[in-house]
Amino acid sequence: MLRIIALLLLVIPGLLAALGIKWMRDTLFGILHSPFPSLSLQFLGGFLLFAAGLAFIGGFILHRDRKRNKVQPRFQKKKKAP
């Protein structure tokens, strides 16, 4: 069950990032979608969705790899001194 939840946690931001890429591509071709009043706002919204989805997936993978000690030393968390 936990694997299904983890998969959903990765699929939903992935779909949002894909939607962001589609909006940016449609801006380049001059196709305006209904929630946006201008092409520049559509491109900005698409870029924000893409960046947020990519950051979430990257953070999820980094967190998982840190728990399993599979990251390079520069990505490991620094231990606090007592």
Buried (B, 14 or more C-beta within 10 A) or exposed (E): EEEEEEEEEBEEBBEBBEBBBBBBEBBEEEEBEEEBEEBEBBBBBBBEBBEBBBEBBEEBEEEEBEEEEEBEEEEEEEEEEE
